[in-house]
Amino acid sequence: MFLYTYLHAAVVTRLAELRRDAERGDSPVPTAVIIFGLVAVAMAVTALALTKANDWMKAIPNHTQPK
């Protein structure tokens, strides 16, 4: 009977500590989603800049590709 009383007291105490300490950090999932979104935006901006630069270079008269 002593074992049950001890386990009950330990579990109740631990649950009380967990309830009191509500701020236990952030899940890694939202962080991964934010990083993925930032990478996607960076890739889109890079592709747009590359396209604009290539179009600008092709608009130069007497344009030849470098060898």
PDB file of N, CA, C, O and CB in Angstrom:
ATOM      1  N   MET A   1       0.816  -1.187   0.000  1.00  0.00           N
ATOM      2  CA  MET A   1       0.000   0.000   0.000  1.00  0.00           C
ATOM      3  C   MET A   1       0.870   1.266   0.000  1.00  0.00           C
ATOM      4  O   MET A   1       0.490   2.288  -0.572  1.00  0.00           O
ATOM      5  CB  MET A   1      -0.934  -0.010   1.205  1.00  0.00           C
ATOM      6  N   PHE A   2       2.027   1.187   0.640  1.00  0.00           N
ATOM      7  CA  PHE A   2       2.938   2.323   0.691  1.00  0.00           C
ATOM      8  C   PHE A   2       3.405   2.697  -0.721  1.00  0.00           C
ATOM      9  O   PHE A   2       3.555   3.880  -1.027  1.00  0.00           O
ATOM     10  CB  PHE A   2       4.149   2.004   1.593  1.00  0.00           C
ATOM     11  N   LEU A   3       3.636   1.703  -1.580  1.00  0.00           N
ATOM     12  CA  LEU A   3       4.089   1.952  -2.949  1.00  0.00           C
ATOM     13  C   LEU A   3       3.038   2.752  -3.731  1.00  0.00           C
ATOM     14  O   LEU A   3       3.385   3.696  -4.441  1.00  0.00           O
ATOM     15  CB  LEU A   3       4.389   0.617  -3.668  1.00  0.00           C
ATOM     16  N   TYR A   4       1.771   2.385  -3.606  1.00  0.00           N
ATOM     17  CA  TYR A   4       0.706   3.108  -4.297  1.00  0.00           C
ATOM     18  C   TYR A   4       0.601   4.552  -3.821  1.00  0.00           C
ATOM     19  O   TYR A   4       0.395   5.463  -4.622  1.00  0.00           O
ATOM     20  CB  TYR A   4      -0.625   2.401  -4.096  1.00  0.00           C
ATOM     21  N   THR A   5       0.741   4.751  -2.543  1.00  0.00           N
ATOM     22  CA  THR A   5       0.685   6.104  -1.991  1.00  0.00           C
ATOM     23  C   THR A   5       1.851   6.941  -2.507  1.00  0.00           C
ATOM     24  O   THR A   5       1.678   8.104  -2.872  1.00  0.00           O
ATOM     25  CB  THR A   5       0.699   6.063  -0.452  1.00  0.00           C
ATOM     26  N   TYR A   6       3.039   6.341  -2.533  1.00  0.00           N
ATOM     27  CA  TYR A   6       4.228   7.035  -3.026  1.00  0.00           C
ATOM     28  C   TYR A   6       4.063   7.384  -4.505  1.00  0.00           C
ATOM     29  O   TYR A   6       4.334   8.518  -4.900  1.00  0.00           O
ATOM     30  CB  TYR A   6       5.490   6.169  -2.815  1.00  0.00           C
ATOM     31  N   LEU A   7       3.621   6.425  -5.332  1.00  0.00           N
ATOM     32  CA  LEU A   7       3.446   6.679  -6.758  1.00  0.00           C
ATOM     33  C   LEU A   7       2.388   7.750  -7.009  1.00  0.00           C
ATOM     34  O   LEU A   7       2.559   8.614  -7.869  1.00  0.00           O
ATOM     35  CB  LEU A   7       3.066   5.389  -7.480  1.00  0.00           C
ATOM     36  N   HIS A   8       1.307   7.686  -6.260  1.00  0.00           N
ATOM     37  CA  HIS A   8       0.257   8.698  -6.407  1.00  0.00           C
ATOM     38  C   HIS A   8       0.790  10.092  -6.072  1.00  0.00           C
ATOM     39  O   HIS A   8       0.532  11.053  -6.797  1.00  0.00           O
ATOM     40  CB  HIS A   8      -0.944   8.359  -5.503  1.00  0.00           C
ATOM     41  N   ALA A   9       1.521  10.193  -4.989  1.00  0.00           N
ATOM     42  CA  ALA A   9       2.083  11.486  -4.590  1.00  0.00           C
ATOM     43  C   ALA A   9       3.092  11.977  -5.627  1.00  0.00           C
ATOM     44  O   ALA A   9       3.126  13.168  -5.935  1.00  0.00           O
ATOM     45  CB  ALA A   9       2.751  11.380  -3.202  1.00  0.00           C
ATOM     46  N   ALA A  10       3.908  11.083  -6.163  1.00  0.00           N
ATOM     47  CA  ALA A  10       4.901  11.473  -7.167  1.00  0.00           C
ATOM     48  C   ALA A  10       4.230  11.952  -8.453  1.00  0.00           C
ATOM     49  O   ALA A  10       4.642  12.959  -9.030  1.00  0.00           O
ATOM     50  CB  ALA A  10       5.840  10.297  -7.472  1.00  0.00           C
ATOM     51  N   VAL A  11       3.207  11.243  -8.901  1.00  0.00           N
ATOM     52  CA  VAL A  11       2.513  11.622 -10.134  1.00  0.00           C
ATOM     53  C   VAL A  11       1.770  12.942  -9.951  1.00  0.00           C
ATOM     54  O   VAL A  11       1.816  13.806 -10.827  1.00  0.00           O
ATOM     55  CB  VAL A  11       1.530  10.515 -10.563  1.00  0.00           C
ATOM     56  N   VAL A  12       1.098  13.100  -8.835  1.00  0.00           N
ATOM     57  CA  VAL A  12       0.360  14.345  -8.586  1.00  0.00           C
ATOM     58  C   VAL A  12       1.322  15.531  -8.505  1.00  0.00           C
ATOM     59  O   VAL A  12       1.028  16.606  -9.027  1.00  0.00           O
ATOM     60  CB  VAL A  12      -0.466  14.236  -7.281  1.00  0.00           C
ATOM     61  N   THR A  13       2.447  15.339  -7.865  1.00  0.00           N
ATOM     62  CA  THR A  13       3.440  16.409  -7.755  1.00  0.00           C
ATOM     63  C   THR A  13       4.002  16.779  -9.124  1.00  0.00           C
ATOM     64  O   THR A  13       4.151  17.957  -9.449  1.00  0.00           O
ATOM     65  CB  THR A  13       4.578  15.990  -6.817  1.00  0.00           C
ATOM     66  N   ARG A  14       4.310  15.757  -9.919  1.00  0.00           N
ATOM     67  CA  ARG A  14       4.871  16.022 -11.253  1.00  0.00           C
ATOM     68  C   ARG A  14       3.850  16.720 -12.154  1.00  0.00           C
ATOM     69  O   ARG A  14       4.205  17.650 -12.879  1.00  0.00           O
ATOM     70  CB  ARG A  14       5.338  14.707 -11.909  1.00  0.00           C
ATOM     71  N   LEU A  15       2.619  16.295 -12.119  1.00  0.00           N
ATOM     72  CA  LEU A  15       1.586  16.954 -12.913  1.00  0.00           C
ATOM     73  C   LEU A  15       1.375  18.396 -12.482  1.00  0.00           C
ATOM     74  O   LEU A  15       1.134  19.265 -13.319  1.00  0.00           O
ATOM     75  CB  LEU A  15       0.281  16.191 -12.811  1.00  0.00           C
ATOM     76  N   ALA A  16       1.463  18.656 -11.186  1.00  0.00           N
ATOM     77  CA  ALA A  16       1.337  20.036 -10.698  1.00  0.00           C
ATOM     78  C   ALA A  16       2.485  20.896 -11.218  1.00  0.00           C
ATOM     79  O   ALA A  16       2.278  22.053 -11.584  1.00  0.00           O
ATOM     80  CB  ALA A  16       1.307  20.066  -9.153  1.00  0.00           C
ATOM     81  N   GLU A  17       3.691  20.336 -11.253  1.00  0.00           N
ATOM     82  CA  GLU A  17       4.842  21.080 -11.784  1.00  0.00           C
ATOM     83  C   GLU A  17       4.658  21.374 -13.268  1.00  0.00           C
ATOM     84  O   GLU A  17       4.963  22.473 -13.733  1.00  0.00           O
ATOM     85  CB  GLU A  17       6.147  20.292 -11.560  1.00  0.00           C
ATOM     86  N   LEU A  18       4.160  20.391 -14.005  1.00  0.00           N
ATOM     87  CA  LEU A  18       3.959  20.598 -15.438  1.00  0.00           C
ATOM     88  C   LEU A  18       2.883  21.630 -15.710  1.00  0.00           C
ATOM     89  O   LEU A  18       3.019  22.417 -16.647  1.00  0.00           O
ATOM     90  CB  LEU A  18       3.599  19.291 -16.114  1.00  0.00           C
ATOM     91  N   ARG A  19       1.839  21.654 -14.938  1.00  0.00           N
ATOM     92  CA  ARG A  19       0.785  22.650 -15.110  1.00  0.00           C
ATOM     93  C   ARG A  19       1.277  24.050 -14.769  1.00  0.00           C
ATOM     94  O   ARG A  19       0.889  25.024 -15.415  1.00  0.00           O
ATOM     95  CB  ARG A  19      -0.416  22.299 -14.246  1.00  0.00           C
ATOM     96  N   ARG A  20       2.125  24.149 -13.762  1.00  0.00           N
ATOM     97  CA  ARG A  20       2.628  25.448 -13.330  1.00  0.00           C
ATOM     98  C   ARG A  20       3.611  26.003 -14.363  1.00  0.00           C
ATOM     99  O   ARG A  20       3.619  27.210 -14.605  1.00  0.00           O
ATOM    100  CB  ARG A  20       3.302  25.337 -11.945  1.00  0.00           C
ATOM    101  N   ASP A  21       4.436  25.158 -14.973  1.00  0.00           N
ATOM    102  CA  ASP A  21       5.440  25.582 -15.946  1.00  0.00           C
ATOM    103  C   ASP A  21       4.843  25.496 -17.347  1.00  0.00           C
ATOM    104  O   ASP A  21       5.142  24.567 -18.098  1.00  0.00           O
ATOM    105  CB  ASP A  21       6.730  24.711 -15.837  1.00  0.00           C
ATOM    106  N   ALA A  22       3.996  26.467 -17.696  1.00  0.00           N
ATOM    107  CA  ALA A  22       3.270  26.418 -18.965  1.00  0.00           C
ATOM    108  C   ALA A  22       4.168  26.732 -20.153  1.00  0.00           C
ATOM    109  O   ALA A  22       3.912  26.239 -21.252  1.00  0.00           O
ATOM    110  CB  ALA A  22       2.106  27.387 -18.937  1.00  0.00           C
ATOM    111  N   GLU A  23       5.201  27.527 -19.973  1.00  0.00           N
ATOM    112  CA  GLU A  23       6.066  27.914 -21.077  1.00  0.00           C
ATOM    113  C   GLU A  23       7.216  26.909 -21.195  1.00  0.00           C
ATOM    114  O   GLU A  23       8.219  27.005 -20.488  1.00  0.00           O
ATOM    115  CB  GLU A  23       6.608  29.357 -20.874  1.00  0.00           C
ATOM    116  N   ARG A  24       7.048  25.952 -22.097  1.00  0.00           N
ATOM    117  CA  ARG A  24       8.070  24.920 -22.254  1.00  0.00           C
ATOM    118  C   ARG A  24       8.741  24.984 -23.606  1.00  0.00           C
ATOM    119  O   ARG A  24       9.405  24.024 -23.999  1.00  0.00           O
ATOM    120  CB  ARG A  24       7.468  23.557 -22.053  1.00  0.00           C
ATOM    121  N   GLY A  25       8.595  26.066 -24.328  1.00  0.00           N
ATOM    122  CA  GLY A  25       9.267  26.215 -25.608  1.00  0.00           C
ATOM    123  C   GLY A  25       8.320  26.003 -26.777  1.00  0.00           C
ATOM    124  O   GLY A  25       7.139  25.701 -26.607  1.00  0.00           O
ATOM    125  N   ASP A  26       8.869  26.168 -27.948  1.00  0.00           N
ATOM    126  CA  ASP A  26       8.088  26.075 -29.172  1.00  0.00           C
ATOM    127  C   ASP A  26       8.370  24.758 -29.859  1.00  0.00           C
ATOM    128  O   ASP A  26       9.457  24.196 -29.729  1.00  0.00           O
ATOM    129  CB  ASP A  26       8.395  27.248 -30.110  1.00  0.00           C
ATOM    130  N   SER A  27       7.394  24.273 -30.585  1.00  0.00           N
ATOM    131  CA  SER A  27       7.553  23.056 -31.362  1.00  0.00           C
ATOM    132  C   SER A  27       8.456  23.342 -32.562  1.00  0.00           C
ATOM    133  O   SER A  27       8.436  24.459 -33.077  1.00  0.00           O
ATOM    134  CB  SER A  27       6.174  22.508 -31.821  1.00  0.00           C
ATOM    135  N   PRO A  28       9.232  22.388 -33.014  1.00  0.00           N
ATOM    136  CA  PRO A  28      10.093  22.633 -34.182  1.00  0.00           C
ATOM    137  C   PRO A  28       9.329  22.704 -35.499  1.00  0.00           C
ATOM    138  O   PRO A  28       9.881  23.158 -36.502  1.00  0.00           O
ATOM    139  CB  PRO A  28      11.135  21.552 -34.278  1.00  0.00           C
ATOM    140  N   VAL A  29       8.079  22.267 -35.520  1.00  0.00           N
ATOM    141  CA  VAL A  29       7.314  22.260 -36.774  1.00  0.00           C
ATOM    142  C   VAL A  29       7.066  23.669 -37.299  1.00  0.00           C
ATOM    143  O   VAL A  29       7.335  23.912 -38.476  1.00  0.00           O
ATOM    144  CB  VAL A  29       5.982  21.546 -36.573  1.00  0.00           C
ATOM    145  N   PRO A  30       6.567  24.620 -36.496  1.00  0.00           N
ATOM    146  CA  PRO A  30       6.374  25.973 -37.045  1.00  0.00           C
ATOM    147  C   PRO A  30       7.687  26.608 -37.508  1.00  0.00           C
ATOM    148  O   PRO A  30       7.709  27.342 -38.496  1.00  0.00           O
ATOM    149  CB  PRO A  30       5.716  26.871 -36.001  1.00  0.00           C
ATOM    150  N   THR A  31       8.757  26.331 -36.808  1.00  0.00           N
ATOM    151  CA  THR A  31      10.053  26.866 -37.212  1.00  0.00           C
ATOM    152  C   THR A  31      10.457  26.312 -38.569  1.00  0.00           C
ATOM    153  O   THR A  31      10.948  27.056 -39.418  1.00  0.00           O
ATOM    154  CB  THR A  31      11.125  26.538 -36.163  1.00  0.00           C
ATOM    155  N   ALA A  32      10.257  25.012 -38.787  1.00  0.00           N
ATOM    156  CA  ALA A  32      10.592  24.397 -40.071  1.00  0.00           C
ATOM    157  C   ALA A  32       9.723  24.958 -41.191  1.00  0.00           C
ATOM    158  O   ALA A  32      10.205  25.167 -42.304  1.00  0.00           O
ATOM    159  CB  ALA A  32      10.431  22.876 -39.994  1.00  0.00           C
ATOM    160  N   VAL A  33       8.458  25.200 -40.908  1.00  0.00           N
ATOM    161  CA  VAL A  33       7.567  25.764 -41.921  1.00  0.00           C
ATOM    162  C   VAL A  33       8.000  27.181 -42.286  1.00  0.00           C
ATOM    163  O   VAL A  33       7.991  27.547 -43.461  1.00  0.00           O
ATOM    164  CB  VAL A  33       6.110  25.763 -41.421  1.00  0.00           C
ATOM    165  N   ILE A  34       8.375  27.969 -41.303  1.00  0.00           N
ATOM    166  CA  ILE A  34       8.842  29.336 -41.562  1.00  0.00           C
ATOM    167  C   ILE A  34      10.118  29.311 -42.391  1.00  0.00           C
ATOM    168  O   ILE A  34      10.254  30.087 -43.337  1.00  0.00           O
ATOM    169  CB  ILE A  34       9.082  30.093 -40.239  1.00  0.00           C
ATOM    170  N   ILE A  35      11.050  28.435 -42.052  1.00  0.00           N
ATOM    171  CA  ILE A  35      12.304  28.333 -42.806  1.00  0.00           C
ATOM    172  C   ILE A  35      12.024  27.912 -44.243  1.00  0.00           C
ATOM    173  O   ILE A  35      12.602  28.469 -45.176  1.00  0.00           O
ATOM    174  CB  ILE A  35      13.267  27.329 -42.134  1.00  0.00           C
ATOM    175  N   PHE A  36      11.136  26.927 -44.428  1.00  0.00           N
ATOM    176  CA  PHE A  36      10.791  26.486 -45.775  1.00  0.00           C
ATOM    177  C   PHE A  36      10.185  27.638 -46.581  1.00  0.00           C
ATOM    178  O   PHE A  36      10.509  27.806 -47.757  1.00  0.00           O
ATOM    179  CB  PHE A  36       9.811  25.299 -45.716  1.00  0.00           C
ATOM    180  N   GLY A  37       9.322  28.420 -45.966  1.00  0.00           N
ATOM    181  CA  GLY A  37       8.721  29.566 -46.647  1.00  0.00           C
ATOM    182  C   GLY A  37       9.752  30.611 -47.038  1.00  0.00           C
ATOM    183  O   GLY A  37       9.703  31.153 -48.142  1.00  0.00           O
ATOM    184  N   LEU A  38      10.683  30.893 -46.140  1.00  0.00           N
ATOM    185  CA  LEU A  38      11.729  31.870 -46.446  1.00  0.00           C
ATOM    186  C   LEU A  38      12.628  31.390 -47.578  1.00  0.00           C
ATOM    187  O   LEU A  38      13.035  32.187 -48.424  1.00  0.00           O
ATOM    188  CB  LEU A  38      12.566  32.154 -45.204  1.00  0.00           C
ATOM    189  N   VAL A  39      12.941  30.102 -47.602  1.00  0.00           N
ATOM    190  CA  VAL A  39      13.757  29.542 -48.686  1.00  0.00           C
ATOM    191  C   VAL A  39      13.009  29.638 -50.011  1.00  0.00           C
ATOM    192  O   VAL A  39      13.601  29.978 -51.036  1.00  0.00           O
ATOM    193  CB  VAL A  39      14.132  28.070 -48.387  1.00  0.00           C
ATOM    194  N   ALA A  40      11.717  29.342 -49.996  1.00  0.00           N
ATOM    195  CA  ALA A  40      10.925  29.425 -51.221  1.00  0.00           C
ATOM    196  C   ALA A  40      10.886  30.858 -51.751  1.00  0.00           C
ATOM    197  O   ALA A  40      11.028  31.078 -52.954  1.00  0.00           O
ATOM    198  CB  ALA A  40       9.497  28.914 -50.971  1.00  0.00           C
ATOM    199  N   VAL A  41      10.696  31.824 -50.868  1.00  0.00           N
ATOM    200  CA  VAL A  41      10.686  33.230 -51.292  1.00  0.00           C
ATOM    201  C   VAL A  41      12.060  33.641 -51.823  1.00  0.00           C
ATOM    202  O   VAL A  41      12.144  34.351 -52.825  1.00  0.00           O
ATOM    203  CB  VAL A  41      10.272  34.149 -50.117  1.00  0.00           C
ATOM    204  N   ALA A  42      13.120  33.209 -51.176  1.00  0.00           N
ATOM    205  CA  ALA A  42      14.472  33.542 -51.638  1.00  0.00           C
ATOM    206  C   ALA A  42      14.744  32.949 -53.020  1.00  0.00           C
ATOM    207  O   ALA A  42      15.361  33.599 -53.863  1.00  0.00           O
ATOM    208  CB  ALA A  42      15.520  33.037 -50.632  1.00  0.00           C
ATOM    209  N   MET A  43      14.290  31.727 -53.253  1.00  0.00           N
ATOM    210  CA  MET A  43      14.472  31.103 -54.571  1.00  0.00           C
ATOM    211  C   MET A  43      13.680  31.857 -55.638  1.00  0.00           C
ATOM    212  O   MET A  43      14.167  32.035 -56.755  1.00  0.00           O
ATOM    213  CB  MET A  43      14.036  29.621 -54.534  1.00  0.00           C
ATOM    214  N   ALA A  44      12.479  32.295 -55.311  1.00  0.00           N
ATOM    215  CA  ALA A  44      11.669  33.046 -56.276  1.00  0.00           C
ATOM    216  C   ALA A  44      12.317  34.386 -56.614  1.00  0.00           C
ATOM    217  O   ALA A  44      12.353  34.780 -57.780  1.00  0.00           O
ATOM    218  CB  ALA A  44      10.254  33.273 -55.724  1.00  0.00           C
ATOM    219  N   VAL A  45      12.825  35.080 -55.610  1.00  0.00           N
ATOM    220  CA  VAL A  45      13.480  36.373 -55.848  1.00  0.00           C
ATOM    221  C   VAL A  45      14.742  36.183 -56.679  1.00  0.00           C
ATOM    222  O   VAL A  45      15.018  36.983 -57.573  1.00  0.00           O
ATOM    223  CB  VAL A  45      13.822  37.068 -54.511  1.00  0.00           C
ATOM    224  N   THR A  46      15.507  35.142 -56.397  1.00  0.00           N
ATOM    225  CA  THR A  46      16.725  34.865 -57.156  1.00  0.00           C
ATOM    226  C   THR A  46      16.392  34.541 -58.611  1.00  0.00           C
ATOM    227  O   THR A  46      17.060  35.027 -59.524  1.00  0.00           O
ATOM    228  CB  THR A  46      17.506  33.702 -56.517  1.00  0.00           C
ATOM    229  N   ALA A  47      15.369  33.726 -58.830  1.00  0.00           N
ATOM    230  CA  ALA A  47      14.963  33.394 -60.196  1.00  0.00           C
ATOM    231  C   ALA A  47      14.493  34.634 -60.947  1.00  0.00           C
ATOM    232  O   ALA A  47      14.820  34.807 -62.121  1.00  0.00           O
ATOM    233  CB  ALA A  47      13.853  32.339 -60.181  1.00  0.00           C
ATOM    234  N   LEU A  48      13.735  35.492 -60.287  1.00  0.00           N
ATOM    235  CA  LEU A  48      13.270  36.725 -60.915  1.00  0.00           C
ATOM    236  C   LEU A  48      14.446  37.638 -61.271  1.00  0.00           C
ATOM    237  O   LEU A  48      14.479  38.218 -62.356  1.00  0.00           O
ATOM    238  CB  LEU A  48      12.292  37.460 -59.988  1.00  0.00           C
ATOM    239  N   ALA A  49      15.401  37.763 -60.363  1.00  0.00           N
ATOM    240  CA  ALA A  49      16.567  38.606 -60.633  1.00  0.00           C
ATOM    241  C   ALA A  49      17.393  38.038 -61.786  1.00  0.00           C
ATOM    242  O   ALA A  49      17.892  38.799 -62.615  1.00  0.00           O
ATOM    243  CB  ALA A  49      17.438  38.738 -59.371  1.00  0.00           C
ATOM    244  N   LEU A  50      17.545  36.730 -61.851  1.00  0.00           N
ATOM    245  CA  LEU A  50      18.296  36.101 -62.936  1.00  0.00           C
ATOM    246  C   LEU A  50      17.596  36.314 -64.274  1.00  0.00           C
ATOM    247  O   LEU A  50      18.246  36.598 -65.280  1.00  0.00           O
ATOM    248  CB  LEU A  50      18.476  34.601 -62.666  1.00  0.00           C
ATOM    249  N   THR A  51      16.281  36.177 -64.284  1.00  0.00           N
ATOM    250  CA  THR A  51      15.513  36.394 -65.512  1.00  0.00           C
ATOM    251  C   THR A  51      15.644  37.837 -65.983  1.00  0.00           C
ATOM    252  O   THR A  51      15.872  38.094 -67.164  1.00  0.00           O
ATOM    253  CB  THR A  51      14.035  36.041 -65.292  1.00  0.00           C
ATOM    254  N   LYS A  52      15.497  38.769 -65.058  1.00  0.00           N
ATOM    255  CA  LYS A  52      15.623  40.192 -65.412  1.00  0.00           C
ATOM    256  C   LYS A  52      17.028  40.511 -65.933  1.00  0.00           C
ATOM    257  O   LYS A  52      17.173  41.265 -66.896  1.00  0.00           O
ATOM    258  CB  LYS A  52      15.302  41.078 -64.190  1.00  0.00           C
ATOM    259  N   ALA A  53      18.049  39.950 -65.312  1.00  0.00           N
ATOM    260  CA  ALA A  53      19.426  40.204 -65.744  1.00  0.00           C
ATOM    261  C   ALA A  53      19.670  39.617 -67.133  1.00  0.00           C
ATOM    262  O   ALA A  53      20.307  40.257 -67.970  1.00  0.00           O
ATOM    263  CB  ALA A  53      20.429  39.613 -64.732  1.00  0.00           C
ATOM    264  N   ASN A  54      19.174  38.413 -67.385  1.00  0.00           N
ATOM    265  CA  ASN A  54      19.347  37.815 -68.715  1.00  0.00           C
ATOM    266  C   ASN A  54      18.610  38.607 -69.786  1.00  0.00           C
ATOM    267  O   ASN A  54      19.134  38.801 -70.883  1.00  0.00           O
ATOM    268  CB  ASN A  54      18.858  36.369 -68.715  1.00  0.00           C
ATOM    269  N   ASP A  55      17.391  39.069 -69.477  1.00  0.00           N
ATOM    270  CA  ASP A  55      16.648  39.890 -70.431  1.00  0.00           C
ATOM    271  C   ASP A  55      17.370  41.206 -70.697  1.00  0.00           C
ATOM    272  O   ASP A  55      17.405  41.672 -71.836  1.00  0.00           O
ATOM    273  CB  ASP A  55      15.231  40.163 -69.912  1.00  0.00           C
ATOM    274  N   TRP A  56      17.939  41.800 -69.674  1.00  0.00           N
ATOM    275  CA  TRP A  56      18.676  43.053 -69.832  1.00  0.00           C
ATOM    276  C   TRP A  56      19.923  42.840 -70.698  1.00  0.00           C
ATOM    277  O   TRP A  56      20.248  43.676 -71.540  1.00  0.00           O
ATOM    278  CB  TRP A  56      19.072  43.623 -68.452  1.00  0.00           C
ATOM    279  N   MET A  57      20.618  41.721 -70.487  1.00  0.00           N
ATOM    280  CA  MET A  57      21.821  41.433 -71.271  1.00  0.00           C
ATOM    281  C   MET A  57      21.470  41.164 -72.735  1.00  0.00           C
ATOM    282  O   MET A  57      22.225  41.559 -73.624  1.00  0.00           O
ATOM    283  CB  MET A  57      22.572  40.229 -70.678  1.00  0.00           C
ATOM    284  N   LYS A  58      20.352  40.506 -73.004  1.00  0.00           N
ATOM    285  CA  LYS A  58      19.947  40.220 -74.382  1.00  0.00           C
ATOM    286  C   LYS A  58      19.486  41.482 -75.105  1.00  0.00           C
ATOM    287  O   LYS A  58      19.497  41.522 -76.335  1.00  0.00           O
ATOM    288  CB  LYS A  58      18.833  39.176 -74.399  1.00  0.00           C
ATOM    289  N   ALA A  59      19.085  42.501 -74.370  1.00  0.00           N
ATOM    290  CA  ALA A  59      18.626  43.752 -74.980  1.00  0.00           C
ATOM    291  C   ALA A  59      19.787  44.632 -75.441  1.00  0.00           C
ATOM    292  O   ALA A  59      19.553  45.637 -76.113  1.00  0.00           O
ATOM    293  CB  ALA A  59      17.761  44.522 -73.994  1.00  0.00           C
ATOM    294  N   ILE A  60      21.006  44.292 -75.110  1.00  0.00           N
ATOM    295  CA  ILE A  60      22.176  45.093 -75.509  1.00  0.00           C
ATOM    296  C   ILE A  60      22.438  44.844 -77.002  1.00  0.00           C
ATOM    297  O   ILE A  60      22.496  43.690 -77.428  1.00  0.00           O
ATOM    298  CB  ILE A  60      23.454  44.726 -74.636  1.00  0.00           C
ATOM    299  N   PRO A  61      22.600  45.925 -77.812  1.00  0.00           N
ATOM    300  CA  PRO A  61      22.879  45.730 -79.238  1.00  0.00           C
ATOM    301  C   PRO A  61      24.228  45.054 -79.446  1.00  0.00           C
ATOM    302  O   PRO A  61      25.161  45.264 -78.671  1.00  0.00           O
ATOM    303  CB  PRO A  61      22.847  47.072 -79.979  1.00  0.00           C
ATOM    304  N   ASN A  62      24.327  44.245 -80.491  1.00  0.00           N
ATOM    305  CA  ASN A  62      25.540  43.503 -80.840  1.00  0.00           C
ATOM    306  C   ASN A  62      26.005  42.611 -79.697  1.00  0.00           C
ATOM    307  O   ASN A  62      27.201  42.481 -79.438  1.00  0.00           O
ATOM    308  CB  ASN A  62      26.653  44.465 -81.227  1.00  0.00           C
ATOM    309  N   HIS A  63      25.055  42.009 -79.030  1.00  0.00           N
ATOM    310  CA  HIS A  63      25.361  41.127 -77.891  1.00  0.00           C
ATOM    311  C   HIS A  63      25.900  39.789 -78.409  1.00  0.00           C
ATOM    312  O   HIS A  63      25.325  39.186 -79.315  1.00  0.00           O
ATOM    313  CB  HIS A  63      24.088  40.899 -77.002  1.00  0.00           C
ATOM    314  N   THR A  64      27.008  39.338 -77.821  1.00  0.00           N
ATOM    315  CA  THR A  64      27.559  38.014 -78.137  1.00  0.00           C
ATOM    316  C   THR A  64      27.795  37.282 -76.812  1.00  0.00           C
ATOM    317  O   THR A  64      28.148  37.897 -75.806  1.00  0.00           O
ATOM    318  CB  THR A  64      28.901  38.127 -78.981  1.00  0.00           C
ATOM    319  N   GLN A  65      27.600  35.994 -76.829  1.00  0.00           N
ATOM    320  CA  GLN A  65      27.851  35.200 -75.649  1.00  0.00           C
ATOM    321  C   GLN A  65      29.356  35.127 -75.376  1.00  0.00           C
ATOM    322  O   GLN A  65      30.141  35.009 -76.316  1.00  0.00           O
ATOM    323  CB  GLN A  65      27.256  33.793 -75.812  1.00  0.00           C
ATOM    324  N   PRO A  66      29.770  35.195 -74.109  1.00  0.00           N
ATOM    325  CA  PRO A  66      31.207  35.062 -73.822  1.00  0.00           C
ATOM    326  C   PRO A  66      31.678  33.641 -74.100  1.00  0.00           C
ATOM    327  O   PRO A  66      30.927  32.676 -73.962  1.00  0.00           O
ATOM    328  CB  PRO A  66      31.508  35.443 -72.356  1.00  0.00           C
ATOM    329  N   LYS A  67      32.956  33.540 -74.499  1.00  0.00           N
ATOM    330  CA  LYS A  67      33.513  32.221 -74.823  1.00  0.00           C
ATOM    331  C   LYS A  67      34.255  31.616 -73.678  1.00  0.00           C
ATOM    332  O   LYS A  67      34.780  30.509 -73.798  1.00  0.00           O
ATOM    333  CB  LYS A  67      34.424  32.311 -76.001  1.00  0.00           C
TER     334      LYS A  67
END
